[in-house]
Every structure is written in C-alpha cells, then in structure tokens.
C-alpha cells in the first residue's frame, strides 16, 4: 500500500512532537512493507513551488503568521499544489497530521477526492483553540475531571485582533462533509475535543521504540561530558512558562535544601529561559546544565543518564512524548495532571502525577526519587514494561493501518 503522511513540518527541520511521531510512523509503516511519501511544507521560494526528494514532497507556503487563523482553512495556491501532488502520487491511503499552519484543512477534501482511506490525527488543541490551553479556569476544571468548553471570549482574549469567529465552524463543517475520522492521542484529548464540537472516532496513543538498554559506558561518558556528578532531573523540549519551566526552577530551590548535589539537566534552547534564570538563586543556576538540543540517539542516553525526568506542563498536554521516551529508557517520570499524562504514568508505580502549582508536593516527589536511587530504578523498570505493553510504535502503527484499511 502507498501511504502519504501529511504534516506541516518534519524532521530534521522541526523539533516538534508531531514531526517526531510522523517520522516514527513512516519507519514503522515501511517496516511492515508499505511505500510511504511524506508531504510537508517549506517557506523558501528559492526551492520552488513543489520540491521533490526521495520519499518526500515539500510544498511552498509563504504568508504572514498573523493570517494563520484564516489561511489554515485553505488557499487557492496551496490547494492547487496539493491537488497536483496527489495526482502525481495517487496514494492508496492518506494519514493527515498537523495541517493548521501551512498544508491547510482543505487537504481533507483533496485527500478524500483521491482515496476514501483517509485519517486525521489531532496532536494538540488547535482543531478548536486559537492558542494553547492555559489559565486557572482550565486548571480547576481539569483537576475536577470536568470537560473544558471554550467560550468565544476566551478565543478572543488569547488571540486579540487575530481572532476570526468563523474558523472553528468551518473546520467542523469540513470534517462533517469529508467524514474523515478524527483520532485523539489520549482520552483526555478526546474529552476536550468533543466538549468543543469535534467528534472523535478513535483514541490511539503515541508510540516509541524500545531499544536494548543504553550501556553504562555511554551513560558514564555522557555524564562526564556534561559535568553531571550528582542525582539528575531532566527537563526539556520547548522551554517556556506554559511547559512549567519557571515553576520547575523555583521548586528546585526546595530540592537543593534536601539534595544539595542534585542537578537539573535542561535540554533545549537556553535563551528561552534567560529571564526565568535571572529570577532564581545562584545555587539553582549553578545546578543547571544546558547541553542544547540533542539528537534522538543522544537523547536516549540523556534519559538513561538521569535519575528522573519531569514534564510539569501548566498547559493542556494531550500526551507528552517525553513521558514514554523516558520510561522506555527505564527512567521514572514526574508529570502534571493537565492532559494525558495520568493515562501513561501509573502514579506511585512508574512515576508520580503531581500538580506543579503545589511546589511542596512537587519538590517532595523529586526529592523522594533523587534520594532513593533504588526506588527510582524500580519505578523506571516498571515504566519500561508499561511502554513495552502499551506504547510501542509498532502497536501504534498497527492500529492506524487497521483504521486506514477499514475506513471507506
């Protein structure tokens, strides 16, 4: 079967979670004997309207970001180029991912014109939201287990003059007209989308590879290279306040009072945290290690070289790839309850689910694992088993292939 995978951006140009998922699915589909073509976008006019490489097609999309909430529905230029690409590729099945910036929702109609075997995976909240889901009202509803329905004024407050009230209604209309099934990546994600008018046909968890454990030699070399001498907490990805970077830094002061040799390994762009670093003590700044962005292979070593991984998101996190990536390397995770993490982590068994707003509980969870490496190792071992049973990319790919084959 020839499968086309659509995503606005892909590796290595993008560091986004959806791009990682698409890359893993491509390799998993190919391992099962399928022919796969990636369809993405580029913003370099010098590359031409349609750039073709082996197994990849990239379509030009250049417009001011301020227009995103209108252009995401479709433009004549993108529709014409997408139609040309589909006519050339003639795929048997189409798996659509993030299209709300460049490839546009019009790709739903174009794909269905060429094959009935089309599926859309929602990776975030942008099918129904104009910005990430943050704020005290959202946090309160999530903690109470209640659905989060967004009001028009919340959309307006999050985007201001960029708000266009017809956007969501037109997306829902496209989904109804094309009958493309929408897949959520956690039950919490499904609950949120349906509370805001999008029917979800399936929940399919993201997956990751489970490799042979990283050798002690590689772990020791990594720790030596980056000056890691004490128990280590890893935090990484998009370093921003809504991902919990500020609350993590402020909480780490309490951690150091009990575990004075603890270190904080922060993977990503240090410049994104400069303001937050100025607001914490010298002891916290001295405990931070910034290796920059790491390749997937080196990131595996970083997970294995850490005592615990934390994902303290204050925004709605539908899944959180770092959770399963860390667990696959035998490292326990401390995650927030705002999203899909409670469906991944067995609280008290493979890590902890803690509201990072409660800095004492959050600090205590880190201290408990940093000061007890045997308990951390035991939790990490259970987490690896959890991934092997429920969160492999092979299992994820099989579910999607079954859905693509069945949906007509």
Secondary structure, DSSP 8 states (H G I E B T S, - for coil): -EEEEE-SS-TTT---HHHHHHHHHHHHHHHTT-EEEEEEEE--GGG-SEEEETTEEEEE----GGGHHHHTT--HHHHHHHHHHHHHH--SEEEE---TTTT-THHHHHHHHH-S-EEEE--SSTTT-SS---SHHHHHHHHHT------HHHHHHHHGGG--THHHHHHHHHHHHH--EEEESSHHHHHHHHHTT----EE----B---S---HHHHHHHHHHTT--S-EEEEESS-SGGGTHHHHHHHHHHHHHH-TT-EEEEES-GGGGHHHHHTS-HHHHHHEEEEES--HHHHHHHHHH-SEEEE--SS-BSS-HHHHHHHHTT-EEEE-SSBSHHHHS-BTTTEEE--TTSHHHHHHHHHHHHT-HHHHHHHHHHHHHHHHHH-BHHHHHHHHHHHHHH--
